Amino acid sequence: MSVAHFREGKHTPVSVKLDFEVTNNTAEYDACLIGLQAAVISGIKRVRVYGDSSLIINKITGSLKFRSESLAPYQARIDQVAQFFEQVVYLHLPRVENHFADGLAKLASLIDMPDNMIELPLCIERRSEPAYVHFLTDENENQEEPWYQAILNYKLNGAYPPDMDKRGQRAIRLLASQYVLNQGELYKIMP
């Protein structure tokens, strides 16, 4: 289950590891409730709730009636939390299109958290350059040569920096394999 803000570009991922016995339906309800509660805490007023279980989405919206009394408390709590919003829209999203929520669920189930740990912060960043670029740039701020100079020298002359050890030379060779030379300039090979 995934909860997204109505404002474009805003999505707050929440992944929770359930340490008690649950059915798939109970887990779906729990995920919905956790997402809604996170949105309330964040002060969000209009949300979209995406679920890959059409059964649960239809039960939440009232399109289907309950047969199981064990899910009734979840429904009552979801109805209660939904009152904090100006608008809540529940949408069915087929499993094949729900990679993000599926990934969060798998992540939570795979991680073994120590008993004394309640929360495990996770940060996922998007980078447009390899991490070594930032490291080399930060380390060599006072140097006049650009970060790619060692790669360019290797591509042009097959030469390594003077004080480089075997591990560094291997790294330069691996990096150089990702670039081509065109009229003395390096170009990144795109996969």
N, C-alpha and C positions, 0 to 999 in steps of 0.2 A: 504494500500500500504506500502511496506517495502523496504528500500534501504540498501543493504549490500555491504561492501568493498570486493574486490576480494581476499585480503589477508585473509587467514583462521583465524577464531576466532575473526574477527573484525566485529562488528555490532553496529551501532549508532542508538539507538531508539529515535524517535522524535514523540511527540504527540501534536497536536494543536487543540485547541477548536475554532471552527468556529462560530462567533457571527453574522452570516448573513444567510439568507434563501438560501439553496442549494438543488439541486437534488442529488441523489446517484452518478450519473455520474460526476457531478461537484465536489463533495466531493472526489471522487477517483482521478480526475485530480489534485485537490488542494493538496492532500496527496503526489502524485507523484512529483509534482513541489517543494513542501516543502522539501521532502527527497533529491531531486537532489541539491537544493540550499544548504542544510546543508552539503552535500558531497563536493560541490565546496568550501565552506567556510573552511572545514576541510583539503583541499588540496588533496583530493582523486582523483586519475586519472582513475581508472577502477572500475566500479560499476555494480552490478546486481540489478535490480528493480523487486521486486516480487509484483504482484497484483492478487487479487482474483476475479477481474472482467475481464473475457476473452474479453468482448466487449471493454473495455477501453484499455487493453493491445494490442488488435488487431488494434484499432484506432491509438494508439501511434506509433506502428511499421509500420503503413501504409497498413496493410492487409485489413482493412475495410475503406471505404470512409465516410466522414461526411455527415450527413443529417441535423444536428442541427448547426446553425451558432453560437449559444451561446458557444459551446465548441471550436470553431476555435481559439480564443485568447489563450486558455490554450495550445492547440497543438503548436501554434507558439512560445509561451514562452518556452515550454519543448524542442522544437527543438533548440532554441537559447541557453538554458542552457546546453544541451547535447554537444554542441561544446567545452565546457571546459574540456571534458573528452577524454582520449585516447580510451576508450572502454566503451560502455553502452550496457548491455544486459537486455532486458525486458522479464520476464518469468511469465507465468500464474501459480498461485499456488491455487488449489481449497480451498474454504473457510474452509473446514474441516481440512486442513493442515496449515491454516494461523492463528493459535491461538495467536501468539505474536502480530501481527498487529491488530487483532480483539480486544485483550485485551487493547492495547493502545488507540484504537478508543473509546472503552467503557469507559475507564478511563477518557478521555477528555470530553466525553459527560455527565458523571455523576458528575464531580466536578463543584461546583458553585464557580467561581472565582469572588472576589470583583472587582468592576469597576476600581479601581486604581491599580490593579495587572495585570501586563503584562505577567509575567512568574512565573511559580510555579515549582521550581526545585524538582526533584524526584530522590531518590537514592534507588536502589534495590541491596541488597548484598546477596551473597550466604554464608551461615554459615554451618559448619560441626558439631557445638556444640551448645547447647541451650545458650541463652543470659545470663542466671544465672551463667553459668560456668565462663564467662569472668568477670562478676561483682564480683563473689566471689573470683576469682583469683586475681583481681586487689585490692580488699579490704583487702584480707588476705595475701598479699605478704610477710609480716614479720612473719607470723605464720608458724609453721612447719607442721601443719596438711594439707593434700590435701583438695581440694574443696568438695570432695565426702565423707569426713569423717562422717559428720552428717547423711548422708543417710546410710552408712555402719553400723554405730552404731545402727540406728533404725532397720535395717534389722536383725542385729545380736542379739540385746538385747531389742528392742522395746523402747529404751531410746532416749530422746531428749537432746540437749545441755542444760546446767543448766539454763541459763538466757533467754531461748526462750519463747516468748509469744504464745498465742493460734493460732494466724495467722501463725507464723513461724512453729509451730508444724503441722498445716494443710498442709503447703507447703512441709514440709519434707515427710509427708505421701503420698502426691500426687507424689512427685518426686520418692519416694521409690517404688511406684507401677509400675514405668517404668523400674525397674531393678530386676534381680534375683541373688540369691547367689549360687555360685558353689565353694565348698571347701574354703569358707571364702573370695572369691573374687566377686566383683560386675560385672555383665554383663548387658549391655543395651538390653532391649527387642526391637527388630526391628519390625515395623508394617508390 
